[in-house]
Amino acid sequence: MDFVDGKYSRGHNYGIMIGYVVLAPLDNAVAKVITAMNTRKVVTFERSPCQPDDKFSSHPYTHCSSHLQRGQKDPITLVHIFFDLTRE
């Protein structure tokens, strides 16, 4: 919400969220974040999910979404990158 409210990246086209997953499996953590975002589309002003672009990250656990920022006319694309810290 800090990106949507404009606390972070006000007026910018992109923002990055990095998630450090400490409880396996990584796929479950990513799915839970996506599910949570889908249930809050009205609150987060999500316009659409989007596919990760290689210019952002070639990391396999990446999710992108596009949101309107309060008080701004252009949307912001958020890139969510998840890192697995459960492996030794």
N, C-alpha and C positions, 0 to 999 in steps of 0.2 A: 504493500500500500504506500510505502514511502516514495516509490517511483510514480505512482498514480497521483498521489497528493502533491507531488512536486518537491518534496523534501530533498530527494536525490535526483540529479540529472534534469532539473527543470529546463525545458526548452531544447533538450537534446533529443536526437533521434534514436539513441541506443543506450541500454543499460545492461549490466552483467550481474547475475546472481551466482555465487559459487556455493554449492552445498557439499559439506563433508559428511559422508555417510559412515556412521560408526557401528551400525547394527545391520548385519547381512539379512537378506540379500539386497543388493543394490537395486535390482529391478523393482522390488516392492516399494522402496523409498521414492523412486522416480514416479511410479504409478500413483502413489498417495498424493504427491504434490500436484500432479496433473488433475487428479480427481478433485482435490480441494479447490484448485483454480477454476475448474469447470462449474463447481457448485456456487462459486462467488462471482460469476461473470457480471452480474448487475452491479456489484460493489466495486470490482476492479476495472470496470469499463473496458473489458476485453472485447476487442473487435474480432479477432480471429487467432487461432493457433497458427503457427507457420513452421515450415520445415527448417531445420538448421541449415545454414549456408556454410560451405567450407571456408568462406572468408572469416566467419566467426570462430568455428571450431570443427575439427574433424573428429573430436572425441565422441565415442559412441553414445554416451549418456548425456545428451544435450537436448533441451527442449526450448523452443522459442514461442513467444506470444506477443501479440500487438495490442496495445492499450491506448486509450485516450488519456491525456493528462489534464487534470482540472486546470482550466484557465488557458489552455494551449490549443491551437487549432490542428497541429500535426500530431499523429500518434507516436508513441515510443515503442520500439521493439526491445523486449527483454529476452536476454539469452541466459538460460539457466544451465549451468554446467555442474554435474555431480561427480564427486571423486570418492572412490571406494577406499576407506581407511580401515576396513575390516581384515584386509590381507596382511600377512606378515612379510 
